């Protein structure tokens, strides 16, 4: 049997952890040449390093969306640079995390956090889970999704639950959401404070423009209607046919809920 040399131990440790040669040598020296103990030592040291990186901005990353029958999920994995975000290892990990969340829920995703920590160590960046969403559609509803890909990684993911409509319609709505980016489903979902703020802003602008007092209320209401058309899905003009709203496109179908996760948003 060939001798398991110190060089072999270093190579084995590098393969397991992705750490540099000098770090691996130090880890082995600190742990009596035991590879398992050295790997644990490196992870612990890596966690300390990751903690130091935790305040660095994570403005890049990738998103993935997965649908498995009546279950769907979006996962965002955040990092510091697009160089790391578009790497094969990063993209594969976010895809697998989304699949875990869709099929197994949050508990399954929790189990995978060690893989995220290891990627932070090997990439030497602040890598962490971002927004994660999971839908489970009841009977009579369908799920569909859209993923916009840029430079080989997902950057804009949408998940839609539709009742009383087709899979094709659900997909059309998902594509629309990806590009129109509504914040709310319907007007009733907008918080009262947000409406009040927008109303006050519209009134202030109208007064600054010198609009007559008698016309202020009508002008403010008109501008508020325009705000709803930008921010509420059902009020938005459909991106493929701006002559009809999303509400008109849906007909008797109903969007139960939707989620959108965008890298860097």
N, C-alpha and C positions, 0 to 999 in steps of 0.2 A: 504494500500500500504506500502511495506517495506521501511524503511528509507534508503536513499542513504548516507552512512557514508563516513568519511574521508578515511577509509580503502578501501572502494569500489572505491573511486576516484583514489586512488593510483593504485589499480589493473587495473582499466579501462585505466589509462594513460600508464601503463606498457604494456598493451596489444596493445594499439595504436602505441606506439613509440618504444618499445623494450628497453627502458632506464632502468637503475637500480632503486632500491627502493629509495635510498637516493636522487638520481637526481629527481625522480618523486615527492618526498615530498618537495624538495626545489622549484621545478617548481610550485607546487600548492600553496606553501606559498607566492611565489613572485607574484602570479596572483590571489590572493583572493579565492583560491579553485576552480576556473573555469577550467574545464578540457580542453576545446578547446584552451583557452588562454595559458594554461600551455604546451599543445602540441606544439603550435607555438613557445613558448619560448624555449623549448627543441630543436626544429629544428634549431632555430637561434643559440643557443649555440653549437649545433652539427656542424653547418656549420663553426663556428669559430674553433672548434676542428679539423674538416676535413681540414681546411686551414693549420693548424699546421702540419697535417699529409701529406700534399700534396708533400713534398719533399722526403718522404720515397719511396724507390724503389718498383715499382709494377712489380715484376718478375714472378708472378703466375697469374692464371686466368682461364677462360674457353672461348671457342668459340662455336658458333652454326651456322648452315647453314640451310636455309629454302627455298624451292621452291614452289611457288603458281602459277600454270599455266605458264605464260610467264615471271613471275617476280621471282627473286631470290635474296637472301641477306645473307651476313655473318656479324656477330657482334662478337666482342671480348669484354669481360668484364675483367678488370684487377684488381688484388689485391696483397697483400703482401705474403700470405701463401697459400700452397695447402690445408691446413685444411679448410680455408674459401672457396677456389675455388671449392672444391668437395662437399660442403654442398648442401643439397636439395634446399634450398632457392636460393642460388647463381645460380645453374644450371637451375632451373626453370625460373629465371629472364632473363638469357641470351637467353634461348630458346624463351621466349615471346618477347624480344626485337628484335630478328631476324625476328620473324613473323610480328611484327609491321612495321619494315623497309621494308620487302618484299612487304607487301600489301599496306602500306600507305606512303612510302617514308620517307624522312628526317624529314618532319614536324611531322609525327606520332611518330617518334623516339624521337624528341625533347620534346614531351609531357610527355614521360616516364622518363625524367631525375630526377624527384623528387624521383622516386622509387630507383634510383641508390644512391642518396644522403641519403635516409633513410637506405639503406643497409650499407652504410659507417658508419652511426651512430651506428647501432645495432652490427656490426661486429668489430667496433673500429679499422678499417683498412683503408688504402688509397685505396678506391674503385672508379674506373672511367671507362668510356667507352674507349676502345682502337680503333683499326682499324675497320671501318665499310665500307662495300662494297655493292652496289646494282646494279643488272643487270636487264634490261627489254629487252627481246629478240624480234626482229621483226618477222613478219610472215616468215616462211621458216626456222627458226632457232629453235634449241632445247636447253634447259638448263638441266644440270645434276650436281651432286655434290658428294662429298665424305667427311665423317667426321670420323677422327680417334679418338677413345675414350680411355681414360686412367684413371683409378681410378674413373670411373663413370662420367667423364666430358669430353667434347670435347676439344682436344688440337691441332688439325690440320685440318683446314677446307678448302675445295677447291670448287670453282664454275667455271663451264665451259660453254661457249656458242659455239655451233657447228652449222655450216650451211652445208646443203647437206649430212647429215649423220644421223645415227640412235641414239635413246636414249641410247642403249647399248654401242655404240661406244663412245658417250659423257661420259658415266660413266667410261669406261675403261681409257679414257684420264685423267679423274679426279683422279682416283686411282693412275695412273702413276705419276701425278704431286705431289700428296701427299708425295710420297716416293723419287722422283728424285729432287724435289724442283727447277725447272728452274726459273731463274730471268727474262728471256725475252721470247717472243713468237718466234721471228725469228731473224736472224743475223742483219737485217736492223733496228731492234729496239734498238740495243746496241748503246749508245751514242758514238760519235767519240772520245771523250776524254778517255773513258774507253778502247776502242780498241787501241788507241795510247799508253796508259799506259801499257796494256798487251803486246803489241808488243815490247815496250822498255824493259820490264821485261824479256821477252823471249830472247831478244838479249843480255842483260847483263848476264843472266845465261849461255848462249852459249859461250860468250867470256870468262867468268870465268872458264868454263870447258875446255878452250883451243881449241875450234873448229876452223877449218881453215876458214880464211876470205872468201874464195871463196864459202864455203858451208853455210855461215851464213844466207843468205836470205831464202834458202830452209828450213833450220832448224827452223827459226823463224816462217815461214808460217805454217810448220807442227805443231808446238806447239800452234799456234793460232787456228788452226783447232780443236785441242784437247780441247782448252778452250771453243770454241763454242759448242762442244758436251756435255760439262758439264753444260753450262749456258743457252743455247737456246733450248726451247722445241722441235722445229721441227728437230733439229740436234741430240737430245738425243736418245740413244738406248732404245727401249721399255723395261720396267722392266720385262715383262713376256716373252720376246723373244728378247734377245739382238742382234740377227742377223739382225733385221730390225729396222729402225729408226721410230720415231713418224710420220715423213712426209710420209714414205712408208705405215705405218699402216693406215693413214688417207685416202690415195688414193685421190679420187676427193673431199672428204669432206674438210671443212676448219674450223679451230679453229679461231673464230672471236676474242675472248678474254678469259682470265682466271684470276682468283684471288686466292691467297692462303694466309691464315692468320694462324700463328702458335704461340701458347702461348710461351712467353719468347724470341721470335726471335727478 
